[in-house]
Amino acid sequence: PLSFEDGPRTNYELVKESGTTVVRARANRSASGLIRRVRIDPNRFPVLTWRWKVDGVLPNGDVRRKRGDDYPARIYITFDKDPSELSFGDRVKYRAIRALGYDDVPVRALNYIWANRASEGRIVPNPYTDWVQMIPVESGNANAGTWQIETRDVVRDYRAAFGEDPPAINGIAIMTDADNTKGSATAYYGDMRMRAR
């Protein structure tokens, strides 16, 4: 489990869908995710593929605003960036966050999102922190209700987002959240893989 606050958590469960097992996520004014701790060299396995399906987007979702930072489906990729390599200001921020009791703070992450309305492929800083960069892969309801197969080059995306080569990947998470918009969302996730080009 990956939780951010003490509020309601998204429900995740394994379900059968078209003869295969997938994860169904249901959020109702809630936010949490499921993370898998991994150690992956992105230079050896730079390509992320997955499939997902949503019932619909969150009408008040907005990738640019904290109140709209909700998505029916998102894939988090966290990187093992050494905090000592951060700028002075970011090191101070990192120490302050750790002092508040947050032990596992990624200072570099990519979020592949199914947005309400956003330019697909355009990298947008997360409204809470520029340590996380958002990449809309799907946008709107045009493909809602159908499985979408996605492919992203994580190394290229990281370089475009942060202007440097990526360190090792140390986590991959799924997340369906609707806490900021006070809405509800259902998504399905399946067949996630990291592979060579």
Residue frames as a rotation matrix with the C-alpha (Angstrom) as fourth column:
PRO 1
0.560 0.828 0.000 0.00
0.828 -0.560 0.000 0.00
0.000 0.000 -1.000 0.00
LEU 2
-0.679 -0.683 0.270 1.05
0.690 -0.719 -0.082 3.57
0.250 0.131 0.959 -0.75
SER 3
0.448 0.870 -0.205 -0.82
0.881 -0.391 0.266 6.17
0.152 -0.300 -0.942 1.31
PHE 4
-0.372 -0.556 0.743 -0.37
0.488 -0.798 -0.353 9.92
0.790 0.231 0.568 1.54
GLU 5
-0.539 0.280 0.794 -2.76
-0.676 -0.707 -0.209 11.01
0.503 -0.649 0.571 4.29
ASP 6
-0.934 0.207 0.291 -5.04
-0.102 0.627 -0.772 9.54
-0.342 -0.751 -0.565 6.93
GLY 7
-0.235 0.909 -0.344 -8.14
-0.887 -0.346 -0.307 9.98
-0.398 0.233 0.887 4.75
PRO 8
0.647 0.588 0.486 -10.11
-0.326 0.789 -0.521 7.30
-0.690 0.179 0.702 2.88
ARG 9
-0.500 -0.865 0.052 -8.11
-0.413 0.291 0.863 4.87
-0.762 0.410 -0.502 0.78
THR 10
-0.010 0.397 -0.918 -8.79
-0.988 0.139 0.071 3.59
0.156 0.907 0.391 -2.68
ASN 11
0.398 0.228 0.889 -9.96
-0.435 0.900 -0.036 -0.03
-0.808 -0.372 0.457 -2.83
TYR 12
-0.204 -0.518 -0.831 -7.79
-0.970 0.225 0.097 -2.40
0.136 0.825 -0.548 -4.92
GLU 13
0.172 0.245 0.954 -8.74
-0.436 0.887 -0.150 -5.98
-0.883 -0.390 0.259 -5.70
LEU 14
-0.896 -0.437 -0.083 -7.95
-0.304 0.465 0.831 -8.71
-0.324 0.770 -0.549 -8.18
VAL 15
0.194 0.978 0.073 -10.81
-0.445 0.154 -0.882 -9.44
-0.874 0.138 0.465 -10.59
LYS 16
-0.412 -0.206 0.888 -11.37
0.622 0.649 0.439 -11.53
-0.666 0.733 -0.139 -13.71
GLU 17
0.273 0.424 -0.863 -11.74
-0.401 -0.766 -0.503 -9.46
-0.874 0.483 -0.039 -16.86
SER 18
0.615 0.046 -0.787 -12.03
-0.785 0.134 -0.606 -11.07
0.077 0.990 0.118 -20.30
GLY 19
0.904 -0.142 -0.403 -10.54
0.088 0.985 -0.149 -14.33
0.418 0.099 0.903 -19.03
THR 20
-0.115 -0.986 -0.125 -7.51
0.506 0.050 -0.861 -12.83
0.855 -0.162 0.493 -17.29
THR 21
0.439 0.210 -0.874 -6.79
0.896 -0.180 0.406 -11.45
-0.072 -0.961 -0.267 -13.83
VAL 22
-0.201 -0.430 0.880 -6.33
0.407 -0.854 -0.324 -7.69
0.891 0.293 0.347 -13.48
VAL 23
-0.718 -0.033 -0.695 -6.39
0.668 -0.314 -0.675 -5.14
-0.196 -0.949 0.248 -10.68
ARG 24
0.128 0.783 0.608 -9.58
0.631 -0.537 0.560 -3.12
0.765 0.312 -0.563 -10.25
ALA 25
-0.834 -0.386 -0.393 -9.25
0.551 -0.567 -0.612 0.17
0.013 -0.727 0.686 -8.37
ARG 26
0.205 0.922 0.329 -12.21
0.711 -0.371 0.598 2.09
0.673 0.111 -0.731 -6.97
ALA 27
-0.860 -0.468 -0.202 -11.76
0.491 -0.653 -0.577 5.56
0.138 -0.596 0.791 -5.49
ASN 28
0.313 0.925 0.213 -14.50
0.692 -0.376 0.616 7.46
0.650 -0.045 -0.759 -3.70
ARG 29
0.808 -0.113 0.578 -13.11
-0.325 -0.904 0.279 10.76
0.491 -0.413 -0.767 -2.42
SER 30
0.834 -0.497 0.240 -10.03
0.065 0.520 0.852 8.71
-0.548 -0.695 0.466 -1.64
ALA 31
0.613 -0.718 -0.329 -6.34
-0.653 -0.227 -0.722 8.48
0.444 0.658 -0.608 -2.50
SER 32
0.270 -0.683 0.678 -3.88
-0.522 0.488 0.699 5.62
-0.809 -0.543 -0.225 -2.16
GLY 33
0.364 -0.217 -0.906 -1.89
-0.881 0.235 -0.410 3.36
0.302 0.947 -0.106 -4.40
LEU 34
0.900 -0.238 0.364 -0.14
0.084 0.917 0.391 0.03
-0.427 -0.321 0.845 -4.63
ILE 35
0.489 -0.809 -0.326 3.63
-0.870 -0.427 -0.245 0.08
0.059 0.403 -0.913 -5.01
ARG 36
0.935 -0.354 -0.029 6.07
0.353 0.935 -0.031 -2.65
0.039 0.019 0.999 -5.93
ARG 37
0.534 -0.835 -0.132 9.61
-0.570 -0.471 0.673 -2.05
-0.624 -0.285 -0.728 -4.70
VAL 38
0.908 -0.262 0.328 11.99
0.417 0.652 -0.633 -3.00
-0.048 0.711 0.701 -7.49
ARG 39
0.147 -0.883 -0.446 15.55
-0.200 -0.468 0.861 -2.41
-0.969 -0.037 -0.246 -8.59
ILE 40
0.633 0.154 0.759 15.69
0.674 0.373 -0.638 -1.90
-0.382 0.915 0.132 -12.36
ASP 41
-0.492 -0.798 -0.347 18.49
0.324 -0.538 0.778 -0.45
-0.808 0.271 0.523 -14.46
PRO 42
0.509 0.806 -0.302 16.57
0.002 -0.352 -0.936 1.80
-0.861 0.476 -0.181 -16.89
ASN 43
-0.065 -0.593 -0.803 19.44
-0.907 -0.300 0.295 1.67
-0.416 0.747 -0.518 -19.37
ARG 44
-0.952 -0.237 0.193 18.95
-0.163 0.928 0.335 -2.10
-0.259 0.287 -0.922 -19.71
PHE 45
-0.474 0.869 0.142 15.15
0.881 0.464 0.097 -2.01
0.018 0.171 -0.985 -19.55
PRO 46
-0.965 -0.046 -0.259 14.01
0.075 -0.992 -0.102 1.46
-0.252 -0.118 0.960 -20.61
VAL 47
-0.673 0.732 -0.107 10.61
-0.388 -0.226 0.894 0.64
0.630 0.643 0.436 -22.10
LEU 48
-0.805 0.529 0.267 7.51
-0.142 0.265 -0.954 0.45
-0.575 -0.806 -0.138 -19.94
THR 49
-0.677 0.686 -0.267 4.42
-0.269 0.106 0.957 -1.22
0.685 0.720 0.113 -21.36
TRP 50
-0.867 0.492 0.073 1.06
0.105 0.324 -0.940 -1.65
-0.487 -0.808 -0.332 -19.68
ARG 51
-0.580 0.773 0.256 -2.64
0.292 -0.096 0.951 -1.74
0.760 0.627 -0.170 -20.32
TRP 52
-0.876 0.344 -0.338 -5.39
0.244 -0.287 -0.926 0.07
-0.415 -0.894 0.168 -18.48
LYS 53
-0.414 0.837 0.358 -9.05
0.536 -0.094 0.839 0.94
0.736 0.539 -0.410 -18.69
VAL 54
-0.966 0.194 -0.173 -11.13
0.038 -0.555 -0.831 3.59
-0.257 -0.809 0.529 -16.94
ASP 55
-0.190 0.971 0.147 -14.88
0.924 0.227 -0.306 3.97
-0.331 0.078 -0.940 -16.59
GLY 56
0.639 0.337 0.691 -14.50
0.576 -0.805 -0.141 7.72
0.509 0.489 -0.709 -17.16
VAL 57
-0.481 -0.842 0.243 -12.43
0.498 -0.491 -0.715 10.74
0.721 -0.223 0.656 -16.20
LEU 58
-0.186 0.348 -0.919 -12.97
0.908 -0.297 -0.296 13.01
-0.376 -0.889 -0.261 -13.20
PRO 59
0.516 0.500 0.695 -14.88
0.791 -0.590 -0.163 16.10
0.328 0.634 -0.700 -14.43
ASN 60
0.991 -0.116 0.071 -12.98
-0.134 -0.910 0.393 18.46
0.019 -0.399 -0.917 -12.10
GLY 61
0.466 -0.877 0.116 -9.55
0.709 0.449 0.544 16.97
-0.529 -0.172 0.831 -12.76
ASP 62
0.960 -0.251 0.121 -6.90
-0.129 -0.785 -0.606 19.51
0.247 0.566 -0.786 -13.75
VAL 63
0.526 -0.819 -0.230 -3.22
0.778 0.572 -0.259 18.57
0.344 -0.043 0.938 -14.06
ARG 64
-0.204 -0.655 0.727 -2.17
0.329 -0.746 -0.580 22.17
0.922 0.121 0.367 -13.33
ARG 65
-0.040 0.309 0.950 -3.96
-0.702 -0.685 0.193 22.68
0.711 -0.660 0.244 -9.99
LYS 66
-0.924 -0.314 0.216 -3.76
-0.363 0.552 -0.751 21.05
0.116 -0.773 -0.624 -6.55
ARG 67
-0.285 0.902 0.323 -7.55
-0.624 0.081 -0.777 20.89
-0.727 -0.423 0.540 -6.33
GLY 68
0.624 0.542 -0.563 -7.60
-0.772 0.314 -0.553 19.03
-0.123 0.780 0.614 -9.65
ASP 69
-0.358 -0.901 -0.245 -4.69
-0.908 0.397 -0.132 16.64
0.216 0.176 -0.960 -9.02
ASP 70
-0.061 0.424 0.904 -6.82
-0.415 0.813 -0.409 13.48
-0.908 -0.400 0.126 -9.37
TYR 71
-0.420 -0.125 -0.899 -6.77
-0.897 0.205 0.391 10.82
0.136 0.971 -0.198 -12.06
PRO 72
0.700 0.704 0.124 -8.81
-0.713 0.698 0.065 7.70
-0.041 -0.134 0.990 -12.63
ALA 73
0.872 -0.479 0.102 -5.55
0.480 0.877 0.020 5.94
-0.099 0.031 0.995 -13.49
ARG 74
0.663 -0.749 0.003 -1.88
-0.713 -0.633 -0.302 6.69
0.228 0.198 -0.953 -13.06
ILE 75
0.742 -0.587 -0.324 1.40
0.574 0.806 -0.146 4.81
0.347 -0.078 0.935 -13.12
TYR 76
0.837 -0.526 0.150 4.12
-0.520 -0.679 0.519 6.07
-0.171 -0.513 -0.841 -10.78
ILE 77
0.585 -0.782 -0.214 7.78
0.564 0.582 -0.585 5.37
0.582 0.222 0.782 -11.56
THR 78
0.948 -0.309 0.075 10.15
-0.266 -0.641 0.720 6.38
-0.175 -0.703 -0.690 -8.74
PHE 79
0.554 -0.829 -0.076 13.89
0.147 0.187 -0.971 6.75
0.819 0.527 0.225 -9.10
ASP 80
0.652 -0.405 -0.642 16.74
0.755 0.264 0.600 6.29
-0.074 -0.876 0.477 -6.62
LYS 81
0.374 -0.472 0.798 18.05
0.191 -0.803 -0.564 9.85
0.908 0.363 -0.211 -6.85
ASP 82
-0.238 -0.563 -0.791 20.58
0.931 0.100 -0.351 10.67
0.277 -0.820 0.501 -4.12
PRO 83
0.772 0.626 -0.109 19.17
0.628 -0.726 0.282 13.61
0.097 -0.287 -0.953 -2.09
SER 84
0.213 -0.768 -0.604 22.73
0.460 -0.466 0.755 14.93
-0.862 -0.439 0.254 -1.60
GLU 85
-0.645 -0.438 0.626 22.73
0.738 -0.147 0.659 15.76
-0.197 0.887 0.418 -5.33
LEU 86
0.399 0.881 0.253 19.81
0.904 -0.424 0.053 18.17
0.154 0.208 -0.966 -4.93
SER 87
-0.082 -0.333 0.939 20.14
0.171 -0.933 -0.316 21.94
0.982 0.135 0.133 -4.88
PHE 88
-0.945 -0.326 -0.014 20.59
0.083 -0.200 -0.976 23.60
0.315 -0.924 0.216 -1.48
GLY 89
-0.507 0.826 0.247 16.92
-0.861 -0.498 -0.102 24.65
0.039 -0.265 0.964 -1.36
ASP 90
0.328 0.638 -0.697 15.70
-0.599 0.711 0.369 21.17
0.731 0.296 0.615 -2.28
ARG 91
-0.436 -0.525 -0.731 17.99
0.286 0.690 -0.665 19.57
0.853 -0.499 -0.150 0.32
VAL 92
-0.939 0.170 0.299 16.42
-0.343 -0.491 -0.801 21.82
0.011 -0.854 0.519 2.97
LYS 93
-0.034 0.989 -0.144 12.95
-0.978 -0.003 0.210 20.85
0.207 0.148 0.967 1.74
TYR 94
0.107 0.004 -0.994 13.90
-0.191 0.981 -0.016 17.16
0.976 0.192 0.105 1.78
ARG 95
-0.822 -0.466 -0.328 15.19
0.238 0.243 -0.940 17.37
0.518 -0.851 -0.089 5.38
ALA 96
-0.707 0.625 0.331 12.02
-0.701 -0.560 -0.441 19.19
-0.090 -0.544 0.834 6.46
ILE 97
0.224 0.805 -0.550 9.81
-0.805 0.471 0.361 16.50
0.550 0.362 0.753 4.91
ARG 98
-0.173 -0.376 -0.910 11.85
0.181 0.896 -0.405 13.79
0.968 -0.235 -0.087 6.63
ALA 99
-0.965 -0.217 0.149 11.56
-0.080 -0.297 -0.952 15.66
0.251 -0.930 0.269 9.94
LEU 100
-0.274 0.946 0.174 7.76
-0.960 -0.281 0.014 15.50
0.062 -0.163 0.985 9.59
GLY 101
-0.099 0.177 0.979 8.00
-0.514 0.833 -0.203 11.72
-0.852 -0.524 0.009 9.67
TYR 102
0.900 0.362 -0.241 8.00
-0.380 0.385 -0.841 10.87
-0.212 0.849 0.484 5.96
ASP 103
0.227 -0.876 0.426 10.81
-0.209 0.383 0.900 8.34
-0.951 -0.293 -0.096 5.61
ASP 104
-0.316 -0.284 0.905 10.40
0.688 0.588 0.425 7.23
-0.653 0.757 0.010 2.01
VAL 105
0.500 0.455 -0.737 10.36
-0.050 -0.834 -0.549 10.42
-0.865 0.311 -0.394 -0.06
PRO 106
0.156 -0.461 0.873 11.15
0.942 0.334 0.008 10.03
-0.296 0.822 0.487 -3.76
VAL 107
-0.011 -0.228 -0.974 12.92
0.054 -0.972 0.227 13.11
-0.998 -0.050 0.023 -5.06
ARG 108
-0.682 -0.073 -0.728 12.43
-0.702 -0.212 0.680 12.05
-0.204 0.974 0.094 -8.67
ALA 109
-0.445 0.594 0.670 9.30
0.320 0.805 -0.500 10.43
-0.836 -0.008 -0.548 -10.10
LEU 110
-0.906 0.314 -0.283 7.38
-0.380 -0.315 0.870 10.23
0.184 0.896 0.405 -13.35
ASN 111
-0.388 0.864 0.320 3.59
-0.025 0.337 -0.941 9.89
-0.921 -0.373 -0.109 -13.39
TYR 112
-0.970 0.243 -0.030 1.91
-0.007 0.097 0.995 8.53
0.244 0.965 -0.092 -16.49
ILE 113
-0.679 0.728 -0.091 -1.68
-0.058 -0.177 -0.983 9.70
-0.732 -0.662 0.162 -16.16
TRP 114
-0.463 0.715 0.524 -5.12
0.824 0.129 0.552 9.38
0.327 0.688 -0.648 -17.73
ALA 115
-0.930 -0.036 -0.367 -6.09
0.198 -0.888 -0.416 13.03
-0.311 -0.459 0.832 -17.47
ASN 116
0.088 0.984 -0.158 -9.42
0.493 -0.180 -0.851 14.80
-0.866 -0.003 -0.501 -17.72
ARG 117
0.940 0.093 0.329 -8.13
0.336 -0.435 -0.835 17.30
0.065 0.895 -0.440 -20.24
ALA 118
0.380 -0.885 -0.270 -4.48
-0.280 -0.388 0.878 17.79
-0.882 -0.258 -0.395 -21.08
SER 119
0.511 -0.309 -0.802 -2.20
-0.848 -0.027 -0.529 17.69
0.142 0.951 -0.276 -24.07
GLU 120
0.971 -0.117 0.207 -1.13
0.067 0.971 0.231 14.06
-0.228 -0.211 0.951 -24.41
GLY 121
0.486 -0.865 0.126 2.62
0.802 0.384 -0.457 13.56
0.347 0.323 0.881 -24.11
ARG 122
0.219 -0.383 0.897 3.28
-0.122 -0.923 -0.365 17.07
0.968 -0.029 -0.249 -22.76
ILE 123
-0.265 -0.409 -0.873 5.29
0.806 0.403 -0.434 17.01
0.529 -0.819 0.223 -19.52
VAL 124
0.320 0.470 0.823 3.73
-0.168 -0.826 0.538 19.06
0.932 -0.310 -0.185 -16.70
PRO 125
-0.804 -0.586 0.102 5.18
-0.188 0.088 -0.978 19.59
0.564 -0.805 -0.181 -13.20
ASN 126
-0.184 0.712 -0.678 3.03
0.845 0.467 0.262 18.16
0.503 -0.524 -0.687 -10.43
PRO 127
0.336 0.368 0.867 1.18
0.042 -0.926 0.376 21.03
0.941 -0.090 -0.327 -8.71
TYR 128
0.998 0.028 -0.063 2.58
0.062 0.035 0.997 19.94
0.030 -0.999 0.033 -5.33
THR 129
0.363 -0.932 0.000 6.23
-0.178 -0.069 0.982 19.43
-0.915 -0.357 -0.191 -6.24
ASP 130
0.599 -0.228 -0.768 8.50
-0.800 -0.136 -0.584 19.61
0.029 0.964 -0.264 -9.27
TRP 131
-0.507 -0.708 0.492 10.19
-0.710 0.667 0.227 16.44
-0.489 -0.234 -0.840 -8.00
VAL 132
-0.306 0.518 0.799 7.29
0.456 0.816 -0.354 14.67
-0.836 0.256 -0.486 -9.72
GLN 133
-0.731 0.055 -0.680 6.60
-0.569 -0.598 0.564 15.25
-0.376 0.800 0.469 -13.41
MET 134
0.029 0.884 0.467 3.24
-0.062 0.468 -0.882 14.37
-0.998 -0.003 0.068 -14.97
ILE 135
-0.894 -0.262 -0.363 2.90
-0.379 0.011 0.925 12.91
-0.239 0.965 -0.110 -18.47
PRO 136
0.132 0.987 0.095 -0.67
-0.623 0.157 -0.766 12.64
-0.771 0.042 0.636 -19.82
VAL 137
-0.884 -0.387 0.264 -0.80
-0.096 0.700 0.707 9.44
-0.458 0.600 -0.656 -21.88
GLU 138
-0.433 0.847 0.309 -4.58
0.817 0.224 0.531 9.43
0.381 0.482 -0.789 -22.31
SER 139
-0.952 0.178 -0.248 -6.92
-0.036 -0.873 -0.487 12.38
-0.303 -0.455 0.838 -21.98
GLY 140
-0.434 0.870 -0.233 -10.69
-0.901 -0.419 0.114 12.66
0.002 0.260 0.966 -21.87
ASN 141
-0.048 0.598 0.800 -13.44
-0.506 0.676 -0.535 10.08
-0.861 -0.431 0.270 -22.23
ALA 142
0.211 0.179 -0.961 -12.93
-0.977 0.069 -0.202 9.13
0.030 0.981 0.189 -25.89
ASN 143
-0.306 -0.420 -0.854 -11.22
-0.444 0.857 -0.263 5.83
0.842 0.299 -0.449 -24.96
ALA 144
-0.546 0.167 0.821 -13.01
-0.812 0.133 -0.568 5.26
-0.204 -0.977 0.063 -21.64
GLY 145
0.438 0.782 0.443 -14.52
-0.692 0.608 -0.389 1.81
-0.574 -0.136 0.808 -21.23
THR 146
0.952 -0.186 -0.245 -11.97
-0.054 0.682 -0.730 0.11
0.303 0.708 0.639 -23.49
TRP 147
0.592 -0.804 -0.054 -8.56
0.499 0.314 0.808 -1.34
-0.633 -0.505 0.587 -22.75
GLN 148
0.899 -0.428 -0.096 -5.71
-0.376 -0.638 -0.672 0.86
0.227 0.640 -0.734 -23.93
ILE 149
0.628 -0.776 -0.051 -2.21
0.766 0.606 0.214 -0.53
-0.135 -0.173 0.976 -24.43
GLU 150
0.954 -0.299 -0.011 0.53
-0.299 -0.954 -0.010 1.99
-0.007 0.012 -1.000 -23.68
THR 151
0.462 -0.887 -0.002 4.27
0.878 0.458 -0.135 2.09
0.121 0.060 0.991 -24.35
ARG 152
0.966 -0.213 0.144 6.66
-0.229 -0.968 0.101 4.70
0.118 -0.131 -0.984 -22.97
ASP 153
0.214 -0.964 -0.159 10.43
0.539 0.252 -0.804 5.09
0.815 0.087 0.574 -23.10
VAL 154
0.837 0.191 -0.513 11.15
0.547 -0.273 0.791 5.90
0.011 -0.943 -0.333 -19.45
VAL 155
-0.125 -0.961 -0.249 14.74
0.860 -0.230 0.456 7.01
-0.495 -0.157 0.854 -20.11
ARG 156
-0.599 -0.057 0.799 13.69
0.624 -0.658 0.421 9.52
0.502 0.751 0.430 -22.78
ASP 157
0.467 0.849 0.246 10.83
0.420 -0.458 0.784 10.77
0.778 -0.263 -0.571 -20.62
TYR 158
0.610 -0.305 -0.731 13.11
0.738 -0.118 0.665 11.18
-0.289 -0.945 0.153 -17.60
ARG 159
-0.498 -0.859 0.114 15.71
0.831 -0.437 0.344 13.11
-0.245 0.266 0.932 -19.60
ALA 160
-0.368 0.443 0.818 13.00
0.472 -0.668 0.575 15.37
0.801 0.597 0.037 -21.03
ALA 161
0.668 0.734 -0.126 11.47
0.436 -0.249 0.865 15.93
0.603 -0.632 -0.486 -17.58
PHE 162
0.875 -0.317 -0.367 14.62
0.316 -0.200 0.927 16.43
-0.367 -0.927 -0.075 -15.50
GLY 163
0.832 -0.540 -0.123 17.42
-0.485 -0.602 -0.634 17.23
0.268 0.587 -0.763 -17.95
GLU 164
-0.206 -0.899 0.386 19.69
-0.963 0.256 0.083 14.42
-0.173 -0.355 -0.919 -16.76
ASP 165
-0.418 0.007 -0.908 20.19
-0.367 0.913 0.176 10.68
0.831 0.407 -0.379 -17.10
PRO 166
0.572 0.756 0.317 18.01
-0.603 0.126 0.788 8.61
0.556 -0.642 0.528 -14.79
PRO 167
-0.565 -0.608 0.557 19.28
-0.823 0.461 -0.331 6.74
-0.055 -0.646 -0.761 -11.75
ALA 168
-0.953 0.200 -0.226 17.95
0.171 0.975 0.141 3.25
0.249 0.096 -0.964 -11.02
ILE 169
-0.075 0.985 0.154 14.21
-0.525 -0.170 0.834 2.72
0.848 -0.019 0.530 -10.82
ASN 170
-0.948 -0.319 0.017 13.28
-0.173 0.467 -0.867 1.77
0.268 -0.825 -0.498 -7.27
GLY 171
-0.594 0.792 0.141 9.49
0.150 0.281 -0.948 1.61
-0.790 -0.542 -0.286 -7.41
ILE 172
-0.872 0.489 -0.013 6.53
-0.098 -0.150 0.984 1.16
0.479 0.859 0.179 -9.73
ALA 173
-0.767 0.636 -0.093 3.06
0.186 0.082 -0.979 1.97
-0.615 -0.768 -0.181 -8.47
ILE 174
-0.513 0.738 0.438 -0.51
0.550 -0.109 0.828 2.17
0.659 0.665 -0.350 -9.65
MET 175
-0.817 0.255 -0.516 -2.86
0.351 -0.490 -0.798 4.79
-0.457 -0.833 0.311 -8.27
THR 176
-0.279 0.823 0.495 -6.48
0.583 -0.265 0.768 5.77
0.763 0.503 -0.406 -8.70
ASP 177
-0.692 -0.065 -0.719 -7.36
0.678 -0.402 -0.615 8.87
-0.249 -0.913 0.322 -6.71
ALA 178
-0.147 0.739 0.658 -10.30
0.552 -0.491 0.674 11.24
0.821 0.462 -0.335 -6.28
ASP 179
-0.048 0.098 -0.994 -9.62
0.991 -0.117 -0.059 13.00
-0.122 -0.988 -0.092 -2.98
ASN 180
-0.834 -0.357 -0.421 -8.87
0.341 -0.933 0.116 16.51
-0.434 -0.047 0.900 -4.23
THR 181
-0.841 0.541 -0.019 -11.90
-0.303 -0.442 0.844 16.71
0.448 0.716 0.535 -6.55
LYS 182
-0.598 0.611 0.520 -14.20
-0.520 0.198 -0.831 14.88
-0.610 -0.767 0.199 -4.09
GLY 183
0.119 0.614 -0.780 -15.24
-0.983 0.183 -0.006 12.56
0.139 0.768 0.625 -6.91
SER 184
0.323 -0.026 0.946 -15.19
-0.311 0.941 0.132 8.86
-0.894 -0.336 0.296 -7.70
ALA 185
0.160 -0.366 -0.917 -13.36
-0.983 0.028 -0.183 6.77
0.093 0.930 -0.356 -10.28
THR 186
0.629 -0.022 0.778 -12.89
-0.147 0.978 0.147 3.15
-0.764 -0.207 0.612 -11.32
ALA 187
0.283 -0.613 -0.738 -9.90
-0.955 -0.112 -0.273 1.84
0.085 0.782 -0.617 -13.25
TYR 188
0.934 -0.079 0.347 -8.39
0.049 0.994 0.095 -1.49
-0.353 -0.072 0.933 -14.27
TYR 189
0.278 -0.922 -0.269 -4.68
-0.941 -0.318 0.118 -2.24
-0.194 0.220 -0.956 -14.62
GLY 190
0.835 -0.027 0.549 -2.94
0.019 1.000 0.019 -5.19
-0.550 -0.005 0.835 -16.25
ASP 191
0.694 -0.525 0.492 0.17
0.719 0.529 -0.450 -6.56
-0.025 0.666 0.745 -17.95
MET 192
0.902 -0.432 -0.025 2.82
-0.429 -0.899 0.088 -4.09
-0.060 -0.068 -0.996 -16.77
ARG 193
0.670 -0.720 0.182 6.38
0.715 0.691 0.106 -4.80
-0.202 0.059 0.978 -17.93
MET 194
0.525 -0.665 -0.531 9.79
-0.592 -0.734 0.333 -3.14
-0.611 0.139 -0.779 -18.25
ARG 195
0.695 -0.267 0.667 11.73
0.536 0.812 -0.233 -4.35
-0.479 0.520 0.707 -21.30
ALA 196
-0.434 -0.889 -0.146 14.64
0.409 -0.338 0.848 -3.58
-0.803 0.308 0.510 -23.58
ARG 197
-0.045 0.364 -0.930 14.16
-0.666 -0.705 -0.244 -1.40
-0.744 0.609 0.275 -26.67
